[in-house]
């Protein structure tokens, strides 16, 4: 049960760990940009949206590739 997700995504533990940490690092970067944007609306106007869209495209591409 604990590793069912790894089977579902067809990845070993280390591959999944690296991928998840990379995505989380990018999401943190996006969150920091949104935080700054909240106080300074003229900066990072599209950064977080771009990061989110890139992540979605990459994750969906991995799903298609694995099937």
Secondary structure, DSSP 8 states (H G I E B T S, - for coil): -TTHHHHHHT--HHHHHHHHHHHHHHHHHHHHHHHHHHH-TTSSSSHHHHHHHHHHHHHHHHHHHH-
